[in-house]
Structures are given as structure tokens and as C-alpha cells.
Amino acid sequence: MRITRVVSAGLAVLLVAISAAAQVASPPEANHTKVKCDSQVRSTYLLGPDDQIEIFGPELDDLANKPTPVDENGDMYVHLLGRVHVAGLTVQQFEQELNKRLSTYIRQPQVAVNIKELRSQPVSVVGAVNAPGVHQVQGHKTLLEMISMAGGIRSDAGYSIRITRQLEWGCIPLPKVALDASGRFSVAEVNLKKIMEAKDPEDNIQIFPHDVISVPKAEMVYVIGEVRRSGGFVLGEHESISVLQALSLAEGLNGTADTRHGRILRLKRDADQREELAVDVKDVLTGKKPDVALQGDDILFIPGSTGKKAALRAIEAAIQTGTGLAIWRTP
């Protein structure tokens, strides 16, 4: 008896130790920060002719994975119920109607409805595409398919694509999605080069009705002064370039260049004026200082050995008026 009690006590201690160890070993639940919009589609879409509908339920196995079309009269055939008028109903309303009717034959029916294919999706594609406008499409369409329907990307397209979606269709399933100021739309961007080269295939998301796909034009940087080919250079698919890259596009410096007193003129945010940033091109060329990134609309000015500040201001005025400047596109 004493041995049994000792063994029982030992087992109890062992179980407590195992339980405690399990509690220590179990990681705490991650505290994920979620964007305050639903990732699931809250379908306020009204069903209509030519929509493809899937109906799921334990009592409706014959219909599983069998999309059924809504006919031209807005009706569709449902097992046990025959023809049911669905046009003008949302998915939730249709589910409620089905469960109500099926309750005559089945105790507590649990039917779920899914839109397999929409009859029409008005999608706006604007910006640097060959055929901008509103495109009426049917069925499942991805971002790249919509870009293709809009005639493809123009040569002056920038480095990103922006998607705007009404919240009734859920959040855009991309990592950096955010809500707009009104709180009624989710907005996200994808890198144009990566998606075109299929480096991030998950970014090729499904497009929903009333989505707006915007392809901004490429930004430019300007290289002016004592360089061999001055003018504006289109960034294209690049978000920025460095000072050395810009000088390379400008085919290098002239012999009279004052490389110690280069200037970058950068437009201030929310202000119609520029600030001057000094850049010692000679030290950058020799590796004594790190290269400097040029943003869109920056002006890189390389003065001559007798250059004056008035010359820099004259160049800025020329850029703002768009006169006397050559525009170069990178190959």
C-alpha cells in the first residue's frame, strides 16, 4: 500500500512537471495587428442573369462543386425547390431564402451560397496603358489580365500599379494595404517590374467589380549644367537612381565642371518651392562619400568653374516651364 501511494505521488508530481513544461514550451499567441477591414467579401452585389452560382449543404450533395447559371429571367434550378427567382438578391438574402424554403422539407437546413462567376465587372483602368477606360468583363480576372485587356503598359509607365477597392468587396489581399481617408476604400500598390517578371506571382490578385487600377506615368530626374547630355531622364520602372547613374545617363562631365559644388534641387512636400542639397561629386566619384539617391522630379545641377547661383535659378525656371530641355528615355 505504501509503495502504491509513493508511486501515485510520483506520477502526480511527474504529470505536474510535464504540464508545467508544456505551458513553458508553448509559445504565446501572436498579437497580430490587423487592418480594420474585412478580408472576406461582404457581398452587396445583386445577383442577375448569367451569374454562375454554387450552393453547398449537407442535404444538397448532388449540387456540390456544380456551378449553376442564373437564366435570362433571373431564375435558377435548386434541388428540392425547383426554379427559384434570384435576380436582385444579395448572396446573404439568397441563402436566407433557400434555408427558409428548405425548412419545409429539412430540419434546420444550413445552405451556403458562393458566386463562382460574375456576369459583369465594370473595372476602371487608367493612366499609362494603351486603352484606358472602363472595361466590362466577365468571370474571374486577375490584375495582369485586366492590364492586358487595357492594351498593355505604355513605355512611359512608372514603377508601380495602384489598386483601389470598395470595402464591400473586402480588403485587397496585399501586404501593404491601407484604408483611404474616407474609410470606404482599401488601397494598395504592387511593383510593376516584379509582377511583369512573375517575381511576386501572389501579387497578381483577382480583380473585383468597381476596382480602379491606376498606372502612373514614370517620374523624371533632370541633369543640367556641365554635362555632355543635359536634360530630363525618365525613371521608367525605377523608383530612384543615384547621382552617378544620372551622370552616366548624361554621358559624363565636361572638362569645365566644378565637381565640388554640385547641387540637388528637391521639391518640398506640400510646397511649391525647392530646397538645395549640396553634393560633392568629386568625393562621390572617388568613393570618399557615399552615392546619393535622386528622387522623382529632382534636379542635379553641375556648375562650371565660373558658375553662379543665378545660372542655377535660370535652369530651374526652364524646367518649370518645360522649355529648352531634351527628354531622354533609358533603354
N, C-alpha and C positions, 0 to 999 in steps of 0.2 A: 504493500500500500504506500509506504513512504517513497519507494522507488518510483511508483506511478506518479505520485504528487510532484516529485522532483522533475521527472520527465515532462509532465504537463506544464510546470512552471517554466522549464527551459524552453519548451515550444512557444509558450506565450511571449517570453522575452524575445525569442528569435523572430516571431511574427511582428512584434512591435518594431524591432530593429529594421526588418525588411520594409515595413510600411513607412518608417521614417526615412529610410534610404530612398525609397521610391518617390517620396514627397520632395526630397532634396534634389534627386536626379531629374525630376520633371521640370522642364523649363516653364517659366511663367508665360501666360498668354501674351502674345504681342499686342501692343497698343497701336493699332494701325490708324493713321489719320485718313479719313475718307472725305472725298469731295462730296459736298452736300447736294448731290442729285443722284437719282436712281439710275443704276446701270442697266436695269431692265426696261423694256419698252412699256410705257403706260399707254396702251393703245386707245387713243381717242379717234383713231382712223375709222371711218364709216365703211362698212363692207358694201361691195357692189358687184355688178356683173363682171365675169372673167377672173375674179379673185379665186385663188386656189386655197382651200381650207382643209386643215387636218383636225379631226375630232378624236380625242383619246378618252378611254374609260374602261374599267374592268368589264362592263357589260357590253362593250362595243368593240370586241376584239377583231371583228371582221373588217373594221374600218381603220385599224392601226396601220400607220405608215402608208395610207392610201389617200393622197390629196384629192379632194372632190371640188370640182369647179362650181362657182355660182353661175346659173344660167342667165340668159339675156333679160329674163323677167325678174331677176333678183332672188330666185329660189334655189334651193339645193336639196338633194335627197339625203335623208337621215334614216338610218336603220331604226325600225320600230315606229317611226313617226311619219315616214313618207316625205312629201315635199314640205319644206319649211321656208317661209319668206325671211330672208336675212338682210336684204338691202336696207341701208340706213341705220343698221345696228352696229355698235362697237363690239369688240370681241367679248368684253365682260357682259354686255347685255345679251349677246347671243348665248353665252354659257348659261346665264340665268334662265333664259327662255327654254333652253334644252332641258336643264335639270327640272324645271317646273313641269314640262310636258311628260318627261320620262318618269316622274314620281307617280304617275298613274299606273305604270307597269312595274316599276322597280323601286324598292325601298331605299330612300336616301341616295339617289344617284350622284355620282361625282364625275362629271364630264368636264374635260378641259379642251379648249379650242386654241388652235395656233394658225396664224396666217403663214402659209407656205410661200405664196407668191402674190404680190400686189398687182392689181390691174394697171395702175398708172402711178408714176412717181415724178412729179414736177421737181426737177433739180436744177438749180442755177449754177452755171459755170462761168465765171467772169475773170477778166484780167488777161494775162499774156498767153491766151490759147487762140487757135486759128478760127474757131467758130464759137465765140462766146454767146451766151443767151440761156434761156430756159429750155431744158430738154425733157420731153415726156418719155419716160422709159418704163418698161415692164419687167417684172421679175427681179431676181437677185442681181445687183450690180455692185461692183467694187469701185474703189476710188480710181484705179488706173483705167478701168473700163469706161468710167464717166469722162476722164480726161481724153481718152481715145475718141469717144463719141463727140467731144467738143473739138475735134480736129487735131488734137495733139498740142504739145507745148511749142510756143514760139521761141525763136532764137534769143529773144530779149527777156526771157523769163528769169526770175530771181532764183534764190536758193531754197525757197520753202513753199509749201502749199498750206493754206489755212482753210479749215472746215468749221462751219458754224451750224449748229443743230438745235432745233426746238426741243425743250426738255420733255415734251410729251412723248418723244421717241427715245428717251433715256440719254445718259451721258455718252459722249464719244469715247470709245474704248481705247484711248491712247494715254501714255504715262503722264503727260503734262497738260491734261485737260483742266480747264478753268471755266468759271461762270462769267458771263459778261456783267456789265454794271446793272442791267435791269434784273438780273437773276432769272431770266426766261430762256436763255440760250447757253449751251456749252460750246466752248471754242477750243480748238487745238491746232497744232501745226505739225507737219511732217517734213523731213528733209527731202527735197526733190531728187537730188542725186542718189541718195541711198535707196529711195523707193523705186527709182527707174532702173537701178542696177540690182534690184532684188536683194540688197544687203539687209534690209529690215522688212521681210515679207509680211510680218504681222501688222505693219503699218498700212497695208493695203486693205483697209477696212471696208465693211459693207456700207453702202450709201442708202439713206432713208429719204422718204418724201420731204420736200421743202428744205433739204440741206443746201447750203451755199458753199461752193468750192471756189476759192479765190486764189489765183496765181499772180502774185505781184510782179511787176517788171523789175528787172535787175537794177541794183543801185550802181552808182559810178563813183570813182575817185578821179581827181584831177592832178596832173603833174605839170607844173608851169615853171618857167624860168630857164636857167642854164642847163637844159637837157636837149638831146638831139631830136626827140619827137614829143613835143608837148601836146597836151590836150586832155580829153576825158577818156577814161578806160572803164569799160563795162565789167563789173564784177562777175556777172553771169551766175553760175551755180555756187560761187564762193561768197561767204558771209563777210570776209575781210581779206586784205592782203597786207604784206609787210612793206615797209619803206624800200627795202632792197628789191623786192619783187616789182614794186611800182617803177623804180628806176630802171630795172631790166626791161619792162614793157616800154619805157620811154627811151630805150636804146642807149642808156648811159648818160654820163655828164659831159658837158662841154669843157674845154680847157680853161675857160674863164670862170668856172663855177666856184663859189665860196662855200665849200663843204662844211665849214664850221658853224655857219649861221642859217641852216635850213629852218623852215617854219612849216608847221601844220596848222591850217585854219580849220577849226571844227565848229560846226553849227551847234549852239547851245540848245538843250531841250527846252521846249516851250518859249523860245525867244528867237526873234528874227535878227540875230547877230551872231558873230563868230568869236571864238576865243583863239588866241595864238599859243601854240605849244612849240617850244624850241626843240630842235633835233640836230644833234651833231653828226652829220652824215659821215664825216671822216672817221670818227671813233666807231661808228656802226660798221663801216667797211672794214676796219682793221680788227674788229672783234673786241675792242676795249669796252664797248657798251652794247647792251642787247638791242636787237632789232625792234622796231616799233610797229604796231599794227595800225593800219589805216581803216577807218570805218567808212561806210557808205556816205557819200557827199563830202568827204574830206578833201582839202586842197593841200597838196605838197608843193611848197614853193622853194626853189633853189636859186638864191640870188647870185648875181655876178660879183666880182671883186669890187665893183663900184656901185653895187645895188643899193637902192634907197627904199625906205618904207613906203614912199609914195608909189613906187612901182608895184609893190605887193597889193596895195589898195586898188590900183588900176586893174590888176589882174582879177581880183575878187569881183569887181564891178562887171568885168567882161563875162565872168562865169555866170553871174546872176542874170544877166541879160541874154546869155546864150549866143553871143556874137563872137566871131573870130576864133572859134575853138574847133579843133578836129576831134571827132569821136571815134575811138578805136575799140574794136571788139577783139577779145582774146580768142585764139583759135581753139 
